[in-house]
Amino acid sequence: MTTVQIGMPTQHRLVFVPLNDATVGPGYLKVAYDRALVRDCPALGMDDILPAEDEEAVFQHYSLTYQKGAGGERQLARR
């Protein structure tokens, strides 16, 4: 997954989007998910960090299976 910036020019926010079947080109990323589904995903502010307890909700939003790493590692993090 990756984060993409959505929203109005003065009210940006970040949402996670799965990259399976995504197409990348110069200056764009086209994902295999409907715009409304992406827009309704749990969002982050531009300077926020996704709390560990909210990770599963992102996966469930896209009907994906969530599983922590073998040592309990997070699957998502904003770097």
PyMOL Python script that loads the backbone (N, CA, C, O; Angstrom):
from pymol import cmd

cmd.read_pdbstr("""\
ATOM      1  N   MET A   1       0.847  -1.179   0.000  1.00  0.00           N
ATOM      2  CA  MET A   1       0.000   0.000   0.000  1.00  0.00           C
ATOM      3  C   MET A   1       0.885   1.233   0.000  1.00  0.00           C
ATOM      4  O   MET A   1       2.058   1.206   0.372  1.00  0.00           O
ATOM      5  N   THR A   2       0.267   2.296  -0.431  1.00  0.00           N
ATOM      6  CA  THR A   2       0.923   3.593  -0.398  1.00  0.00           C
ATOM      7  C   THR A   2      -0.102   4.633   0.018  1.00  0.00           C
ATOM      8  O   THR A   2      -1.301   4.355   0.049  1.00  0.00           O
ATOM      9  N   THR A   3       0.368   5.827   0.337  1.00  0.00           N
ATOM     10  CA  THR A   3      -0.568   6.911   0.594  1.00  0.00           C
ATOM     11  C   THR A   3      -0.650   7.793  -0.637  1.00  0.00           C
ATOM     12  O   THR A   3       0.337   8.001  -1.343  1.00  0.00           O
ATOM     13  N   VAL A   4      -1.847   8.307  -0.880  1.00  0.00           N
ATOM     14  CA  VAL A   4      -2.057   9.278  -1.942  1.00  0.00           C
ATOM     15  C   VAL A   4      -2.736  10.494  -1.333  1.00  0.00           C
ATOM     16  O   VAL A   4      -3.499  10.392  -0.372  1.00  0.00           O
ATOM     17  N   GLN A   5      -2.443  11.627  -1.908  1.00  0.00           N
ATOM     18  CA  GLN A   5      -3.006  12.900  -1.436  1.00  0.00           C
ATOM     19  C   GLN A   5      -4.330  13.132  -2.146  1.00  0.00           C
ATOM     20  O   GLN A   5      -4.402  13.065  -3.373  1.00  0.00           O
ATOM     21  N   ILE A   6      -5.378  13.406  -1.373  1.00  0.00           N
ATOM     22  CA  ILE A   6      -6.686  13.709  -1.951  1.00  0.00           C
ATOM     23  C   ILE A   6      -7.237  14.963  -1.294  1.00  0.00           C
ATOM     24  O   ILE A   6      -6.677  15.452  -0.312  1.00  0.00           O
ATOM     25  N   GLY A   7      -8.330  15.485  -1.832  1.00  0.00           N
ATOM     26  CA  GLY A   7      -8.995  16.622  -1.219  1.00  0.00           C
ATOM     27  C   GLY A   7      -8.848  17.897  -2.027  1.00  0.00           C
ATOM     28  O   GLY A   7      -8.245  17.921  -3.099  1.00  0.00           O
ATOM     29  N   MET A   8      -9.412  18.938  -1.483  1.00  0.00           N
ATOM     30  CA  MET A   8      -9.377  20.253  -2.104  1.00  0.00           C
ATOM     31  C   MET A   8      -7.973  20.854  -1.948  1.00  0.00           C
ATOM     32  O   MET A   8      -7.233  20.462  -1.047  1.00  0.00           O
ATOM     33  N   PRO A   9      -7.607  21.789  -2.807  1.00  0.00           N
ATOM     34  CA  PRO A   9      -6.258  22.358  -2.733  1.00  0.00           C
ATOM     35  C   PRO A   9      -5.883  22.924  -1.363  1.00  0.00           C
ATOM     36  O   PRO A   9      -4.705  22.917  -1.006  1.00  0.00           O
ATOM     37  N   THR A  10      -6.845  23.410  -0.594  1.00  0.00           N
ATOM     38  CA  THR A  10      -6.521  23.969   0.723  1.00  0.00           C
ATOM     39  C   THR A  10      -6.773  22.990   1.860  1.00  0.00           C
ATOM     40  O   THR A  10      -6.490  23.306   3.016  1.00  0.00           O
ATOM     41  N   GLN A  11      -7.308  21.790   1.553  1.00  0.00           N
ATOM     42  CA  GLN A  11      -7.644  20.819   2.589  1.00  0.00           C
ATOM     43  C   GLN A  11      -7.182  19.418   2.184  1.00  0.00           C
ATOM     44  O   GLN A  11      -7.999  18.502   2.083  1.00  0.00           O
ATOM     45  N   HIS A  12      -5.901  19.251   1.955  1.00  0.00           N
ATOM     46  CA  HIS A  12      -5.370  17.951   1.565  1.00  0.00           C
ATOM     47  C   HIS A  12      -5.399  16.976   2.732  1.00  0.00           C
ATOM     48  O   HIS A  12      -5.322  17.373   3.895  1.00  0.00           O
ATOM     49  N   ARG A  13      -5.511  15.698   2.404  1.00  0.00           N
ATOM     50  CA  ARG A  13      -5.385  14.631   3.387  1.00  0.00           C
ATOM     51  C   ARG A  13      -4.793  13.432   2.661  1.00  0.00           C
ATOM     52  O   ARG A  13      -4.763  13.385   1.431  1.00  0.00           O
ATOM     53  N   LEU A  14      -4.329  12.478   3.430  1.00  0.00           N
ATOM     54  CA  LEU A  14      -3.722  11.282   2.866  1.00  0.00           C
ATOM     55  C   LEU A  14      -4.603  10.073   3.140  1.00  0.00           C
ATOM     56  O   LEU A  14      -5.180   9.943   4.219  1.00  0.00           O
ATOM     57  N   VAL A  15      -4.699   9.189   2.150  1.00  0.00           N
ATOM     58  CA  VAL A  15      -5.390   7.914   2.331  1.00  0.00           C
ATOM     59  C   VAL A  15      -4.482   6.807   1.810  1.00  0.00           C
ATOM     60  O   VAL A  15      -3.713   7.004   0.870  1.00  0.00           O
ATOM     61  N   PHE A  16      -4.588   5.636   2.442  1.00  0.00           N
ATOM     62  CA  PHE A  16      -3.840   4.480   1.964  1.00  0.00           C
ATOM     63  C   PHE A  16      -4.598   3.835   0.821  1.00  0.00           C
ATOM     64  O   PHE A  16      -5.826   3.763   0.836  1.00  0.00           O
ATOM     65  N   VAL A  17      -3.841   3.361  -0.186  1.00  0.00           N
ATOM     66  CA  VAL A  17      -4.425   2.688  -1.341  1.00  0.00           C
ATOM     67  C   VAL A  17      -3.546   1.479  -1.684  1.00  0.00           C
ATOM     68  O   VAL A  17      -2.324   1.611  -1.762  1.00  0.00           O
ATOM     69  N   PRO A  18      -4.152   0.307  -1.888  1.00  0.00           N
ATOM     70  CA  PRO A  18      -3.371  -0.858  -2.309  1.00  0.00           C
ATOM     71  C   PRO A  18      -2.785  -0.637  -3.707  1.00  0.00           C
ATOM     72  O   PRO A  18      -3.395   0.022  -4.549  1.00  0.00           O
ATOM     73  N   LEU A  19      -1.606  -1.192  -3.937  1.00  0.00           N
ATOM     74  CA  LEU A  19      -0.930  -1.009  -5.220  1.00  0.00           C
ATOM     75  C   LEU A  19      -1.087  -2.189  -6.170  1.00  0.00           C
ATOM     76  O   LEU A  19      -0.532  -2.175  -7.269  1.00  0.00           O
ATOM     77  N   ASN A  20      -1.843  -3.219  -5.758  1.00  0.00           N
ATOM     78  CA  ASN A  20      -2.017  -4.337  -6.681  1.00  0.00           C
ATOM     79  C   ASN A  20      -2.742  -3.852  -7.935  1.00  0.00           C
ATOM     80  O   ASN A  20      -3.744  -3.142  -7.851  1.00  0.00           O
ATOM     81  N   ASP A  21      -2.226  -4.242  -9.087  1.00  0.00           N
ATOM     82  CA  ASP A  21      -2.766  -3.856 -10.401  1.00  0.00           C
ATOM     83  C   ASP A  21      -2.710  -2.350 -10.668  1.00  0.00           C
ATOM     84  O   ASP A  21      -3.466  -1.849 -11.501  1.00  0.00           O
ATOM     85  N   ALA A  22      -1.839  -1.631  -9.986  1.00  0.00           N
ATOM     86  CA  ALA A  22      -1.693  -0.183 -10.214  1.00  0.00           C
ATOM     87  C   ALA A  22      -0.812   0.065 -11.442  1.00  0.00           C
ATOM     88  O   ALA A  22       0.038  -0.752 -11.797  1.00  0.00           O
ATOM     89  N   THR A  23      -1.041   1.205 -12.070  1.00  0.00           N
ATOM     90  CA  THR A  23      -0.248   1.640 -13.204  1.00  0.00           C
ATOM     91  C   THR A  23       0.452   2.934 -12.823  1.00  0.00           C
ATOM     92  O   THR A  23      -0.179   3.875 -12.341  1.00  0.00           O
ATOM     93  N   VAL A  24       1.761   2.973 -13.044  1.00  0.00           N
ATOM     94  CA  VAL A  24       2.546   4.160 -12.702  1.00  0.00           C
ATOM     95  C   VAL A  24       3.084   4.767 -13.990  1.00  0.00           C
ATOM     96  O   VAL A  24       3.578   4.058 -14.866  1.00  0.00           O
ATOM     97  N   GLY A  25       2.981   6.076 -14.092  1.00  0.00           N
ATOM     98  CA  GLY A  25       3.511   6.787 -15.241  1.00  0.00           C
ATOM     99  C   GLY A  25       4.143   8.078 -14.786  1.00  0.00           C
ATOM    100  O   GLY A  25       4.154   8.376 -13.591  1.00  0.00           O
ATOM    101  N   PRO A  26       4.666   8.847 -15.711  1.00  0.00           N
ATOM    102  CA  PRO A  26       5.288  10.120 -15.331  1.00  0.00           C
ATOM    103  C   PRO A  26       4.255  11.067 -14.721  1.00  0.00           C
ATOM    104  O   PRO A  26       3.388  11.585 -15.425  1.00  0.00           O
ATOM    105  N   GLY A  27       4.349  11.286 -13.438  1.00  0.00           N
ATOM    106  CA  GLY A  27       3.467  12.234 -12.770  1.00  0.00           C
ATOM    107  C   GLY A  27       2.109  11.692 -12.370  1.00  0.00           C
ATOM    108  O   GLY A  27       1.250  12.472 -11.957  1.00  0.00           O
ATOM    109  N   TYR A  28       1.871  10.380 -12.473  1.00  0.00           N
ATOM    110  CA  TYR A  28       0.570   9.873 -12.061  1.00  0.00           C
ATOM    111  C   TYR A  28       0.664   8.436 -11.540  1.00  0.00           C
ATOM    112  O   TYR A  28       1.620   7.711 -11.815  1.00  0.00           O
ATOM    113  N   LEU A  29      -0.343   8.065 -10.796  1.00  0.00           N
ATOM    114  CA  LEU A  29      -0.512   6.708 -10.285  1.00  0.00           C
ATOM    115  C   LEU A  29      -1.983   6.362 -10.471  1.00  0.00           C
ATOM    116  O   LEU A  29      -2.851   7.044  -9.927  1.00  0.00           O
ATOM    117  N   LYS A  30      -2.273   5.318 -11.228  1.00  0.00           N
ATOM    118  CA  LYS A  30      -3.653   4.880 -11.441  1.00  0.00           C
ATOM    119  C   LYS A  30      -3.833   3.556 -10.718  1.00  0.00           C
ATOM    120  O   LYS A  30      -3.169   2.567 -11.031  1.00  0.00           O
ATOM    121  N   VAL A  31      -4.744   3.547  -9.741  1.00  0.00           N
ATOM    122  CA  VAL A  31      -4.983   2.342  -8.945  1.00  0.00           C
ATOM    123  C   VAL A  31      -6.219   1.622  -9.451  1.00  0.00           C
ATOM    124  O   VAL A  31      -7.024   2.186 -10.191  1.00  0.00           O
ATOM    125  N   ALA A  32      -6.359   0.364  -9.041  1.00  0.00           N
ATOM    126  CA  ALA A  32      -7.456  -0.476  -9.520  1.00  0.00           C
ATOM    127  C   ALA A  32      -8.691  -0.368  -8.629  1.00  0.00           C
ATOM    128  O   ALA A  32      -9.495  -1.299  -8.574  1.00  0.00           O
ATOM    129  N   TYR A  33      -8.848   0.742  -7.941  1.00  0.00           N
ATOM    130  CA  TYR A  33      -9.980   0.932  -7.031  1.00  0.00           C
ATOM    131  C   TYR A  33     -10.761   2.166  -7.434  1.00  0.00           C
ATOM    132  O   TYR A  33     -10.195   3.156  -7.899  1.00  0.00           O
ATOM    133  N   ASP A  34     -12.067   2.093  -7.250  1.00  0.00           N
ATOM    134  CA  ASP A  34     -12.963   3.194  -7.579  1.00  0.00           C
ATOM    135  C   ASP A  34     -12.618   4.438  -6.754  1.00  0.00           C
ATOM    136  O   ASP A  34     -12.261   4.331  -5.581  1.00  0.00           O
ATOM    137  N   ARG A  35     -12.724   5.578  -7.353  1.00  0.00           N
ATOM    138  CA  ARG A  35     -12.402   6.846  -6.695  1.00  0.00           C
ATOM    139  C   ARG A  35     -13.198   7.039  -5.403  1.00  0.00           C
ATOM    140  O   ARG A  35     -12.650   7.504  -4.404  1.00  0.00           O
ATOM    141  N   ALA A  36     -14.467   6.692  -5.416  1.00  0.00           N
ATOM    142  CA  ALA A  36     -15.308   6.854  -4.211  1.00  0.00           C
ATOM    143  C   ALA A  36     -14.819   5.958  -3.078  1.00  0.00           C
ATOM    144  O   ALA A  36     -14.831   6.370  -1.918  1.00  0.00           O
ATOM    145  N   LEU A  37     -14.391   4.741  -3.399  1.00  0.00           N
ATOM    146  CA  LEU A  37     -13.870   3.834  -2.377  1.00  0.00           C
ATOM    147  C   LEU A  37     -12.594   4.393  -1.760  1.00  0.00           C
ATOM    148  O   LEU A  37     -12.420   4.350  -0.542  1.00  0.00           O
ATOM    149  N   VAL A  38     -11.707   4.913  -2.593  1.00  0.00           N
ATOM    150  CA  VAL A  38     -10.458   5.516  -2.105  1.00  0.00           C
ATOM    151  C   VAL A  38     -10.771   6.736  -1.246  1.00  0.00           C
ATOM    152  O   VAL A  38     -10.196   6.904  -0.171  1.00  0.00           O
ATOM    153  N   ARG A  39     -11.665   7.575  -1.708  1.00  0.00           N
ATOM    154  CA  ARG A  39     -12.013   8.800  -0.989  1.00  0.00           C
ATOM    155  C   ARG A  39     -12.599   8.504   0.394  1.00  0.00           C
ATOM    156  O   ARG A  39     -12.399   9.279   1.330  1.00  0.00           O
ATOM    157  N   ASP A  40     -13.322   7.383   0.526  1.00  0.00           N
ATOM    158  CA  ASP A  40     -13.968   7.041   1.793  1.00  0.00           C
ATOM    159  C   ASP A  40     -13.076   6.251   2.751  1.00  0.00           C
ATOM    160  O   ASP A  40     -13.507   5.901   3.850  1.00  0.00           O
ATOM    161  N   CYS A  41     -11.852   5.973   2.347  1.00  0.00           N
ATOM    162  CA  CYS A  41     -10.919   5.238   3.213  1.00  0.00           C
ATOM    163  C   CYS A  41     -10.562   6.098   4.432  1.00  0.00           C
ATOM    164  O   CYS A  41     -10.517   7.324   4.327  1.00  0.00           O
ATOM    165  N   PRO A  42     -10.309   5.467   5.587  1.00  0.00           N
ATOM    166  CA  PRO A  42      -9.850   6.252   6.747  1.00  0.00           C
ATOM    167  C   PRO A  42      -8.653   7.118   6.358  1.00  0.00           C
ATOM    168  O   PRO A  42      -7.686   6.624   5.779  1.00  0.00           O
ATOM    169  N   ALA A  43      -8.721   8.398   6.675  1.00  0.00           N
ATOM    170  CA  ALA A  43      -7.722   9.356   6.203  1.00  0.00           C
ATOM    171  C   ALA A  43      -6.806   9.839   7.318  1.00  0.00           C
ATOM    172  O   ALA A  43      -7.087   9.691   8.507  1.00  0.00           O
ATOM    173  N   LEU A  44      -5.706  10.417   6.881  1.00  0.00           N
ATOM    174  CA  LEU A  44      -4.716  11.031   7.770  1.00  0.00           C
ATOM    175  C   LEU A  44      -4.541  12.478   7.376  1.00  0.00           C
ATOM    176  O   LEU A  44      -4.685  12.832   6.206  1.00  0.00           O
ATOM    177  N   GLY A  45      -4.233  13.312   8.342  1.00  0.00           N
ATOM    178  CA  GLY A  45      -3.814  14.662   8.022  1.00  0.00           C
ATOM    179  C   GLY A  45      -2.425  14.611   7.397  1.00  0.00           C
ATOM    180  O   GLY A  45      -1.732  13.602   7.527  1.00  0.00           O
ATOM    181  N   MET A  46      -2.014  15.657   6.735  1.00  0.00           N
ATOM    182  CA  MET A  46      -0.731  15.675   6.029  1.00  0.00           C
ATOM    183  C   MET A  46       0.452  15.421   6.959  1.00  0.00           C
ATOM    184  O   MET A  46       1.483  14.930   6.497  1.00  0.00           O
ATOM    185  N   ASP A  47       0.348  15.730   8.230  1.00  0.00           N
ATOM    186  CA  ASP A  47       1.443  15.531   9.172  1.00  0.00           C
ATOM    187  C   ASP A  47       1.125  14.489  10.239  1.00  0.00           C
ATOM    188  O   ASP A  47       1.826  14.403  11.247  1.00  0.00           O
ATOM    189  N   ASP A  48       0.079  13.699  10.031  1.00  0.00           N
ATOM    190  CA  ASP A  48      -0.349  12.725  11.027  1.00  0.00           C
ATOM    191  C   ASP A  48       0.315  11.367  10.809  1.00  0.00           C
ATOM    192  O   ASP A  48       0.914  11.110   9.765  1.00  0.00           O
ATOM    193  N   ILE A  49       0.195  10.517  11.804  1.00  0.00           N
ATOM    194  CA  ILE A  49       0.685   9.142  11.754  1.00  0.00           C
ATOM    195  C   ILE A  49      -0.508   8.233  12.029  1.00  0.00           C
ATOM    196  O   ILE A  49      -1.309   8.512  12.920  1.00  0.00           O
ATOM    197  N   LEU A  50      -0.628   7.150  11.270  1.00  0.00           N
ATOM    198  CA  LEU A  50      -1.718   6.204  11.468  1.00  0.00           C
ATOM    199  C   LEU A  50      -1.480   5.417  12.753  1.00  0.00           C
ATOM    200  O   LEU A  50      -0.460   4.738  12.878  1.00  0.00           O
ATOM    201  N   PRO A  51      -2.404   5.495  13.708  1.00  0.00           N
ATOM    202  CA  PRO A  51      -2.241   4.695  14.928  1.00  0.00           C
ATOM    203  C   PRO A  51      -2.273   3.197  14.604  1.00  0.00           C
ATOM    204  O   PRO A  51      -3.013   2.766  13.719  1.00  0.00           O
ATOM    205  N   ALA A  52      -1.485   2.426  15.308  1.00  0.00           N
ATOM    206  CA  ALA A  52      -1.397   0.980  15.051  1.00  0.00           C
ATOM    207  C   ALA A  52      -2.765   0.311  15.116  1.00  0.00           C
ATOM    208  O   ALA A  52      -3.047  -0.600  14.338  1.00  0.00           O
ATOM    209  N   GLU A  53      -3.614   0.754  16.035  1.00  0.00           N
ATOM    210  CA  GLU A  53      -4.927   0.113  16.183  1.00  0.00           C
ATOM    211  C   GLU A  53      -5.881   0.409  15.017  1.00  0.00           C
ATOM    212  O   GLU A  53      -6.927  -0.230  14.905  1.00  0.00           O
ATOM    213  N   ASP A  54      -5.534   1.370  14.150  1.00  0.00           N
ATOM    214  CA  ASP A  54      -6.377   1.712  13.000  1.00  0.00           C
ATOM    215  C   ASP A  54      -5.967   1.002  11.715  1.00  0.00           C
ATOM    216  O   ASP A  54      -6.659   1.115  10.703  1.00  0.00           O
ATOM    217  N   GLU A  55      -4.850   0.270  11.740  1.00  0.00           N
ATOM    218  CA  GLU A  55      -4.370  -0.388  10.525  1.00  0.00           C
ATOM    219  C   GLU A  55      -5.377  -1.387   9.962  1.00  0.00           C
ATOM    220  O   GLU A  55      -5.623  -1.409   8.756  1.00  0.00           O
ATOM    221  N   GLU A  56      -5.953  -2.202  10.821  1.00  0.00           N
ATOM    222  CA  GLU A  56      -6.876  -3.233  10.355  1.00  0.00           C
ATOM    223  C   GLU A  56      -8.069  -2.628   9.620  1.00  0.00           C
ATOM    224  O   GLU A  56      -8.559  -3.218   8.657  1.00  0.00           O
ATOM    225  N   ALA A  57      -8.542  -1.466  10.057  1.00  0.00           N
ATOM    226  CA  ALA A  57      -9.683  -0.806   9.410  1.00  0.00           C
ATOM    227  C   ALA A  57      -9.358  -0.427   7.966  1.00  0.00           C
ATOM    228  O   ALA A  57     -10.237  -0.485   7.106  1.00  0.00           O
ATOM    229  N   VAL A  58      -8.123  -0.044   7.688  1.00  0.00           N
ATOM    230  CA  VAL A  58      -7.728   0.297   6.316  1.00  0.00           C
ATOM    231  C   VAL A  58      -7.815  -0.946   5.434  1.00  0.00           C
ATOM    232  O   VAL A  58      -8.361  -0.886   4.333  1.00  0.00           O
ATOM    233  N   PHE A  59      -7.286  -2.061   5.907  1.00  0.00           N
ATOM    234  CA  PHE A  59      -7.349  -3.301   5.141  1.00  0.00           C
ATOM    235  C   PHE A  59      -8.796  -3.743   4.936  1.00  0.00           C
ATOM    236  O   PHE A  59      -9.164  -4.153   3.835  1.00  0.00           O
ATOM    237  N   GLN A  60      -9.617  -3.666   5.978  1.00  0.00           N
ATOM    238  CA  GLN A  60     -11.022  -4.052   5.869  1.00  0.00           C
ATOM    239  C   GLN A  60     -11.764  -3.171   4.878  1.00  0.00           C
ATOM    240  O   GLN A  60     -12.661  -3.640   4.177  1.00  0.00           O
ATOM    241  N   HIS A  61     -11.395  -1.901   4.816  1.00  0.00           N
ATOM    242  CA  HIS A  61     -12.047  -0.978   3.877  1.00  0.00           C
ATOM    243  C   HIS A  61     -11.924  -1.476   2.434  1.00  0.00           C
ATOM    244  O   HIS A  61     -12.849  -1.324   1.637  1.00  0.00           O
ATOM    245  N   TYR A  62     -10.777  -2.067   2.110  1.00  0.00           N
ATOM    246  CA  TYR A  62     -10.543  -2.585   0.758  1.00  0.00           C
ATOM    247  C   TYR A  62     -10.817  -4.091   0.653  1.00  0.00           C
ATOM    248  O   TYR A  62     -10.453  -4.718  -0.342  1.00  0.00           O
ATOM    249  N   SER A  63     -11.454  -4.670   1.671  1.00  0.00           N
ATOM    250  CA  SER A  63     -11.765  -6.104   1.711  1.00  0.00           C
ATOM    251  C   SER A  63     -10.512  -6.962   1.577  1.00  0.00           C
ATOM    252  O   SER A  63     -10.520  -7.989   0.898  1.00  0.00           O
ATOM    253  N   LEU A  64      -9.443  -6.533   2.229  1.00  0.00           N
ATOM    254  CA  LEU A  64      -8.183  -7.260   2.232  1.00  0.00           C
ATOM    255  C   LEU A  64      -7.955  -7.869   3.611  1.00  0.00           C
ATOM    256  O   LEU A  64      -8.421  -7.337   4.619  1.00  0.00           O
ATOM    257  N   THR A  65      -7.245  -8.975   3.646  1.00  0.00           N
ATOM    258  CA  THR A  65      -6.920  -9.640   4.904  1.00  0.00           C
ATOM    259  C   THR A  65      -5.799  -8.894   5.601  1.00  0.00           C
ATOM    260  O   THR A  65      -4.787  -8.551   4.990  1.00  0.00           O
ATOM    261  N   TYR A  66      -5.990  -8.648   6.883  1.00  0.00           N
ATOM    262  CA  TYR A  66      -4.950  -7.974   7.673  1.00  0.00           C
ATOM    263  C   TYR A  66      -4.269  -8.986   8.563  1.00  0.00           C
ATOM    264  O   TYR A  66      -4.923  -9.770   9.250  1.00  0.00           O
ATOM    265  N   GLN A  67      -2.944  -8.963   8.546  1.00  0.00           N
ATOM    266  CA  GLN A  67      -2.174  -9.837   9.411  1.00  0.00           C
ATOM    267  C   GLN A  67      -0.902  -9.103   9.803  1.00  0.00           C
ATOM    268  O   GLN A  67      -0.162  -8.616   8.948  1.00  0.00           O
ATOM    269  N   LYS A  68      -0.658  -9.029  11.104  1.00  0.00           N
ATOM    270  CA  LYS A  68       0.572  -8.406  11.577  1.00  0.00           C
ATOM    271  C   LYS A  68       1.755  -9.281  11.203  1.00  0.00           C
ATOM    272  O   LYS A  68       1.590 -10.463  10.902  1.00  0.00           O
ATOM    273  N   GLY A  69       2.951  -8.700  11.221  1.00  0.00           N
ATOM    274  CA  GLY A  69       4.160  -9.463  10.960  1.00  0.00           C
ATOM    275  C   GLY A  69       4.382 -10.516  12.029  1.00  0.00           C
ATOM    276  O   GLY A  69       3.718 -10.496  13.066  1.00  0.00           O
ATOM    277  N   ALA A  70       5.307 -11.438  11.790  1.00  0.00           N
ATOM    278  CA  ALA A  70       5.578 -12.547  12.720  1.00  0.00           C
ATOM    279  C   ALA A  70       5.932 -12.051  14.118  1.00  0.00           C
ATOM    280  O   ALA A  70       5.602 -12.699  15.111  1.00  0.00           O
ATOM    281  N   GLY A  71       6.601 -10.910  14.196  1.00  0.00           N
ATOM    282  CA  GLY A  71       6.967 -10.344  15.492  1.00  0.00           C
ATOM    283  C   GLY A  71       6.014  -9.257  15.946  1.00  0.00           C
ATOM    284  O   GLY A  71       6.353  -8.461  16.822  1.00  0.00           O
ATOM    285  N   GLY A  72       4.813  -9.210  15.357  1.00  0.00           N
ATOM    286  CA  GLY A  72       3.835  -8.190  15.712  1.00  0.00           C
ATOM    287  C   GLY A  72       4.058  -6.865  15.007  1.00  0.00           C
ATOM    288  O   GLY A  72       3.476  -5.851  15.391  1.00  0.00           O
ATOM    289  N   GLU A  73       4.910  -6.863  13.958  1.00  0.00           N
ATOM    290  CA  GLU A  73       5.216  -5.629  13.248  1.00  0.00           C
ATOM    291  C   GLU A  73       3.992  -5.071  12.531  1.00  0.00           C
ATOM    292  O   GLU A  73       3.109  -5.811  12.096  1.00  0.00           O
ATOM    293  N   ARG A  74       3.965  -3.762  12.423  1.00  0.00           N
ATOM    294  CA  ARG A  74       2.904  -3.077  11.689  1.00  0.00           C
ATOM    295  C   ARG A  74       3.062  -3.336  10.204  1.00  0.00           C
ATOM    296  O   ARG A  74       4.167  -3.578   9.717  1.00  0.00           O
ATOM    297  N   GLN A  75       1.955  -3.284   9.493  1.00  0.00           N
ATOM    298  CA  GLN A  75       1.963  -3.435   8.044  1.00  0.00           C
ATOM    299  C   GLN A  75       2.031  -2.072   7.349  1.00  0.00           C
ATOM    300  O   GLN A  75       2.568  -1.965   6.246  1.00  0.00           O
ATOM    301  N   LEU A  76       1.499  -1.056   7.976  1.00  0.00           N
ATOM    302  CA  LEU A  76       1.452   0.282   7.386  1.00  0.00           C
ATOM    303  C   LEU A  76       2.172   1.261   8.307  1.00  0.00           C
ATOM    304  O   LEU A  76       2.119   1.152   9.532  1.00  0.00           O
ATOM    305  N   ALA A  77       2.828   2.197   7.692  1.00  0.00           N
ATOM    306  CA  ALA A  77       3.449   3.289   8.453  1.00  0.00           C
ATOM    307  C   ALA A  77       3.733   4.412   7.489  1.00  0.00           C
ATOM    308  O   ALA A  77       4.045   4.162   6.325  1.00  0.00           O
ATOM    309  N   ARG A  78       3.635   5.610   7.932  1.00  0.00           N
ATOM    310  CA  ARG A  78       3.961   6.764   7.111  1.00  0.00           C
ATOM    311  C   ARG A  78       5.387   7.146   7.404  1.00  0.00           C
ATOM    312  O   ARG A  78       5.744   7.394   8.555  1.00  0.00           O
ATOM    313  N   ARG A  79       6.199   7.196   6.386  1.00  0.00           N
ATOM    314  CA  ARG A  79       7.610   7.540   6.570  1.00  0.00           C
ATOM    315  C   ARG A  79       7.861   8.950   6.153  1.00  0.00           C
ATOM    316  O   ARG A  79       8.994   9.425   6.235  1.00  0.00           O
TER     317      ARG A  79
END
""", "prot")
cmd.dss("prot")
cmd.show_as("cartoon", "prot")
cmd.util.cbc("prot")
cmd.orient("prot")
